[in-house]
Amino acid sequence: MRLIRTTEERVAALYAQGQVPGFVHTSVGQEAVAVGALFRARTTDVITSTHRGHGHVLAKGLSPERMFAELMGKDAGANRGRGGSMHVADPALGIFGANGIVGAGLPIATGAAYALRPRGDVAIAFFGDGAVSTGAFHESLNLAALWQLPVVYVCENNGFSEFSRTSDQHPVPVAQRAVAYGMPFQQVDGNDVEAVDAVMSDALTAVRSGGGPRLVEAVTLRVRGHYEGDPQRYRGAADPAADPLVVARERLLGSGVVVSELDEIDDEIVRLVASAEKFAVDAPEPDPVTAREFVTAPRRTVSPPTGKPDDAAPVSTSRIIRQALTDALDDDPTVFLAGIDVAGGNVFGLTRGLAERWPDRVLDTPIAETAIVGLGVGAAMAGLRPVVELMYLDFLGVCLDQLMNQAAKLRFMTGGAVTVPMVVRTQFGSGRSSGSQHSQSLEALLAHLPGLTVVMPSDPADTYGLLRSAIDDDNPVVFIENRLLYERKGPMPARGHRVPLGEARVVRPGTDLTIVSWSRMVHASLAAARQLALEGVDAEVVDLRTITPLDRDTVLRSLARTNRLLVVHEAVTDFGVGAELAALAVNEGFWSLDAPVRRVGAPATPAPYAPALERTWIPDENDIIRAARDLTADR
């Protein structure tokens, strides 16, 4: 506790001097919660923390040298200067990260708990009282209670949700929230380290023995402001008598410990912290040449795709997807599937029959997309290879934080210490009057997030090979299927078939025009190319297959052959992937261009419901032909 307090006081002073950049949220006053909660934790147990997480990571075993260096943005920091104050992590110590998003660590801890259950280890999720109003809190506790996961949720109730009193934010006590999920609950004096230890000892024992999740509320102090520099006009001074260090010191003195012994501890800690601070001050800055490192994990080498068995009877893409998932589950015991109605076969029947064979690895979840994706993130960090399902791509909005701020960034923010080998399978597709909330093509949104891999296959065999490669990959992959292609048929690939991620394919060679497309629009482009051939225009069609990483070389080589570029996609044209390809053409490919780059896509409106309107909204073969004629009119 003295180590945490002294470290935090020095961090505050260094921040005021400008030696710690960014924002700093200290845990002064909450030392007893961190120490008491983790005193009996194992190294193999996992914790997730908050923006106020310095005490947690020190109590879990992180050295003050590495923490100081991280806060100062040094290469010797726990995360090589990529995380900073709000994102300190060390997976080797079971520290899955402090988090700058309120409540975001709860789904990750829940996912880690799923992975830890067979090992007898536990996840401990720290969160502030402000997080109990978030969807992540409710979805996580609901899933953990439903599956009886080994996780202890520790609420540090310091009386303030950022700048507001807890009493002004939450009409229902934390205890009643536990009752709502049938979860054992205990409140404890968070300023009494022995009391916290006693409660957590009981909780950890019960959870390790299969008793399911627990919720502990530690009522504690926030001595300093929400952040360093906070003027704190909304509050008075903290009660000094409740200071956990004062409480502990008085108890020790009352039990016969002499003052000189406590003074020795204080002096030792001052020396230790001073040494750690000097280490960090003297440590070098990260080399600027490494600025782009740690965004993605290295890709596995994939052998060239095996040839298609042309004599095999064609089968539907939906069956091929089911076979790819079957083979992945069969080949790798760390793979599991989870999502809404996944065990029942999913809304399109793609996982039908899998739960009967793997009842412990094909799992239905509640309707809780944040918990579903967070389950994937936490389980992947803990060593599994989750394939989680987002029923419709449109539902991305309700779980975007877990993809955008967690899965995509964790490897970078931990300086490469973490891998997140997870797949989010989802589907989209306009043309069936599904309306504005079930038809969107959102690949551009996802492709704009560094760290994510985005795959959109068009061909049945490629779908198998890309899905297997995605599950094998050590990076978070969003695998987007087009539901209107589920019944398109092709030969079933061989079991070992893989298609490399990030490699486009020329599906039709040509000399007069390059058409770049992906997913269902590849087939519209091929149909247009056949008609154009009758008119004397030889169009080359490139199927991107993977949106990011983008295969720029294949596109540029094709453009060098044809000197004209047409991009076709189902998404709205404005600000889409087509714009990125156009920028590529007018930069690296400028001297190959004999005509302006053209794009064919949907107009910038939500997808309409009425069939007559939807038909005019979706780009089709005729739109492609007209654009191609314009581009090649002067050749």
TORKOLBA-376924 format. One record per residue (C-alpha): x, y, z. Coordinates in steps of 0.2 Angstrom, whole numbers, plus 2048, in hexadecimal, padded with zeros to 3 digits. Example, Ala and Ser with C-alpha at 12.3 -4.5 7.8 and 13.67 -1.06 7.14 Angstrom:
2
83E7EA827 8447FB824 
END
This chain:
635
800800800 80E80C804 8168087F3 80680C7EA 80481C7F4 8168227F2 81681E7DF 8068277DC 80C8377E6 81C8377DB 8118347CB 8078437D0 81684E7D3 81E8487C2 80E84C7B9 80E85E7C0 8208607BA 81C85A7A9 82684A7A9 81683F7A8 80C843798 7FA841794 7ED83E7A2 7F08377B3 7E38307BF 7EB82B7D0 7E481E7DC 7E98277EC 7DD8217FA 7D98117F1 7E88077F5 7DF7FB801 7D47F57F4 7E27F17E8 7ED7E87F5 7DE7DF7FE 7D67D97EE 7E67D27E6 7EF7CC7F6 7EA7BA7F2 7EA7BB7DF 7F57B07D5 8007B67C7 7F67AB7BB 7E67B47C1 7E17C37B5 7DC7D47BA 7D47E27B0 7D57F47B6 7CF8067B4 7D78177AF 7DB8187C2 7E58077C1 7F780B7C7 7F38037D8 7EC7F37D1 7FA7F07C5 8077F37D3 7FD7E77DF 7FD7DA7D1 8107DB7D0 8157E77C3 8267EF7C8 8258027CC 8348047BF 8297FE7B1 81A8087B6 8248187B8 82C8167A7 81B81279F 8138227A6 82282C7A0 82082478E 83181B78F 83680C785 839802795 82780579B 81C7F679E 8147F978C 823802784 81B813786 80C80E77C 7FF80D78A 80281B796 7FA81E7A7 7E88177A2 7EE808799 7FC7FF7A3 7FC7EC7A0 8077DD7A2 7FF7CD79C 80D7C37A3 8087C87B4 7F57C67B0 7F37D97AE 7E77DA79F 7E77ED7A0 7E17FC7A8 7D480479C 7D0816797 7BE811793 7B28107A2 7AC7FF7A5 7B67F8796 7C07EC7A0 7B17E27A6 7AD7D9796 7C07D5794 7C17CE7A5 7B17C37A2 7B97BC792 7C97B979B 7BF7B07A9 7B87A479C 7C97A0796 7D079E7A8 7C27927AE 7CA7827A9 7DB7877B2 7D378C7C3 7D879E7C1 7CE7AD7C4 7CB7BE7BB 7C97CD7C6 7C17DD7BE 7C47ED7C7 7B87FB7C3 7B180B7CA 7A080F7D0 79D8197C0 79E80A7B6 78E8027BD 78480C7B1 78C8067A2 7867F8796 7977EF798 7947ED7AA 7837E57A8 7877DA799 7977D47A2 78E7CF7B2 7807C77A9 78B7BC79F 7967B87AD 7877B37B8 77F7A97AA 78F79F7A7 79579F7B9 7A67A67B4 7B47A77C0 7B57BA7C2 7B47C67D0 7AE7D87CC 7B57E47D8 7AD7F57D9 7B78037E0 7AA80F7E6 7B381E7EA 7A48297EB 7A78327DA 7A382E7C8 7B08397C0 7A984A7C5 7988457CD 79483D7DD 78E82B7DC 77E82F7E5 77A83B7D7 77D82E7C9 77681D7CF 76581B7D7 7688087DB 7768027E6 7837F77E0 77C7E97EB 76C7E97E2 7747E77D1 77D7D77D7 76C7D07DD 7657D47CB 7717C77C4 7707BB7D2 7827BE7D7 7897BD7E8 78E7CF7EF 7987D67FD 79B7E8802 7AC7EB80B 7B57FA813 7C17FE805 7CC807811 7D07F881B 7DC7ED812 7D97DE81E 7C67DF81B 7C97E0808 7D47D1809 7C87C7814 7BA7CA808 7C47C77F8 7CC7B7800 7BA7B0802 7B57B67F1 7C47AE7E8 7C279E7F1 7B079C7EC 7B37A17DA 7C27957D8 7B77877DE 7AA78A7D1 79F7957DA 79C7A27CC 79F7B47CC 79F7C07DA 79D7D37DC 7A67DC7EA 7A47EF7ED 7B27F77F6 7AD8087FD 7BD8127FD 7C48247FA 7CA82E7EC 7D583A7F4 7DB8447E5 7D084A7D6 7C98407C7 7D98447BE 7E984E7C3 7E58607C2 7D385E7C6 7CD86D7CF 7C08637D9 7B38707DB 7A68637DD 7AD85B7ED 7B485E7FE 7C4856805 7C5844809 7C483E81B 7D683C820 7D182F82E 7CB823821 7DB823817 7E0811815 7F281481A 7ED81D82A 7E180E82E 7EE80182B 7FC80B834 7F180D844 7EC7FB843 7FE7F5842 803800850 7F57FA85B 7FB7E8857 80C7EB85E 8167F084F 8227FE854 82380F84B 83580C845 8307FD83B 823806832 82F81482F 83B808828 82E80281C 82A814817 83D818814 83F80880A 83180C7FF 83781E7FC 8488177F6 84080A7EB 8348177E3 8428247E1 84D8167D8 83E8117CD 83B8237C8 84E8267C4 84D8167B9 83E81D7AF 84682F7AE 8568277A7 84E81B79B 84E81F789 83F82577F 838818772 841819762 836823755 83A815748 82F809753 820815752 816809746 81B7F9750 80F7EE75A 7FF7F2750 7FD7E074A 8047D074F 80F7C7742 8047BD735 8067AB734 80E7A4723 80079D719 80379170B 7FC7956FA 7EA7906F8 7E777E6F2 7DE77C6E2 7CB77A6E2 7C57686E0 7BC76B6D0 7B475A6D0 7AC75D6E1 79A7606E2 7977736E6 7907776F7 7897876FE 794794706 78A792716 78F780717 7A1785713 7A1791721 79A78472D 7A8778727 7B578572A 7AF78773C 7AE77573F 7BF772739 7C6780743 7BE779753 7C476874F 7D676D74C 7D977975A 7D277776C 7D4789770 7C778E763 7B5792769 7A679A762 79A7A576B 78C7B1766 7797B3766 7717A2761 78279B75C 77E78B764 76D78A75C 77578C74B 77479F749 7677A973F 76D7A272F 771790735 783792732 78878A743 77B77D743 78076D74B 791773752 78A775764 785762765 79775E761 7A076B76C 793770779 7A1779783 7A8782775 79978876B 790794776 78079E776 7827AF77E 7747BC783 7707CA778 77F7D477E 78B7D9770 7977E277B 7997D3786 79B7C8777 7A97D176F 7B17D4780 7B07C2783 7BA7BF774 7C77CD779 7CA7C678A 7CA7B4785 7D67B7777 7E27C0783 7E17B178E 7E67A5781 7D779F778 7D27A2766 7C07A8767 7B47AA758 7A67B675E 7977BA753 78F7CB751 77E7C6749 77E7D573D 78C7E1739 7807EF73D 7817EA74F 7937F074F 78D800757 7887F8767 7997F076A 7A57FB761 7B0800770 7B57EE773 7BB7ED761 7C17FF75E 7C980376F 7CD7F1775 7D07E4768 7D87EF75B 7E37F9767 7E97ED775 7F87E676C 7FE7F7768 7FA7FE779 8047F0782 8137F2777 8107E176F 80E7D877F 7FC7D277A 7F57C976C 7E27C8769 7DF7BA75D 7CC7BB75B 7C07BB74D 7B07C574C 7A57BC740 7967C7739 78C7CA729 7847D771F 77B7DA70F 76E7E5707 7617DE6FB 7547D6706 74B7E570D 7547E371D 7547F6720 760803726 7657FA736 7697E972E 7717EC71D 7807F7720 7917F4719 79C7FB726 7AD7F5721 7B480671F 7B180A731 7BA7FA737 7C87FC72A 7CC80E732 7D1805742 7E3801743 7E67F074A 7D67E8743 7D67DC734 7C77DC729 7C27CE71D 7B47CE711 7B47BE705 7AA7BC6F5 7AF7AA6F0 7A979A6F9 7BB7926FA 7C37A36FF 7B67A470D 7BC794714 7CE798712 7CD7AA719 7C37A4728 7CF79772C 7DD7A472A 7D47B0735 7D27A4743 7E479F742 7E97B2742 7F07BA752 7E77CA74F 7D57CF751 7CC7CC740 7BA7D273B 7B47C572F 7A57CC725 79A7C171B 78D7C670F 77D7BD713 7787BE700 7877B26FC 7827A5709 77A79A6FC 78779D6EE 78F78D6EA 7A17866E7 7AC7776EB 7B07736FD 7C2777700 7CE76B707 7D076C71A 7E177471A 7DB78270E 7E1793713 7E17A470A 7ED7B1710 7E67C0719 7EA7D0710 7EC7C96FE 7E07CE6F0 7DC7C36E1 7DA7C76CF 7CA7BD6CB 7C97C26B9 7D97C96AF 7D67D76A3 7E07E569A 7D47F4699 7CD7F86AA 7D07F26BC 7C07EF6C7 7C47ED6D9 7B67E66E4 7B37DA6F3 7A57D06FA 7957CE6F0 79A7DD6E4 7A87D26DD 79A7C76D4 7917D76CE 7A27DD6C7 7A57CC6BE 7947CD6B6 7987DE6B1 7A97D96AA 7A17CB69F 7957D8697 7A37E4695 7AD7D768C 79F7D667F 7A17E867C 7B47E767A 7B97EC68B 7C57E0694 7C27E36A7 7CE7DC6B4 7C57D86C4 7CE7D86D5 7C67D16E5 7CE7D96F4 7C87CB700 7D07D470E 7CC7E7711 7DA7E971D 7E87E671C 7E57EC70A 7EF7E46FC 7F57F46F4 8017EB6E9 7F57E06E0 7EA7EF6DC 7F87FA6D6 7FF7EC6CB 7EE7EA6C3 7EC7FC6C1 7FD7FD6B8 7F77F06AC 7E67F86A8 7E980B6AC 7D780D6B2 7CF80A6C3 7BD8076C8 7B98026DA 7A87FA6DE 7A17F76EF 7907F46F8 794801705 78F814703 79C81C6F7 7A082B702 7AF82870E 7B0816709 7BE80A705 7BC80F6F3 7C38206F8 7D2818700 7D580E6F0 7D381E6E6 7E08276F0 7EB8186EE 7E981A6DB 7EC82D6DA 7FB82B6E5 80681C6E2 7FD8186D2 7FC8296CB 8078266BC 7FC8176B7 7EC8206B6 7E58256A5 7D482A6AC 7CC8306BC 7C98226C9 7B681E6CB 7AC8176D9 79C80D6D8 79380B6E9 78380F6F2 77D8216F4 78082A705 77082570D 76B817719 765807711 75380970C 7467FC710 7397FD702 73F7F16F4 73D7FE6E6 74880A6F0 7557FD6F4 7577F76E2 75C8096DD 76880A6ED 7727FB6EA 77F7FC6DD 77D7EF6CF 7857E86BF 77D7F66B5 7858036C0 7967FB6BE 7947FA6AB 78F80C6A9 79E8116B4 7AA8066AA 7A480D699 7A781F69F 7B981A6A5 7BD811694 7B481C688 7C5825682 7D0816683 
END
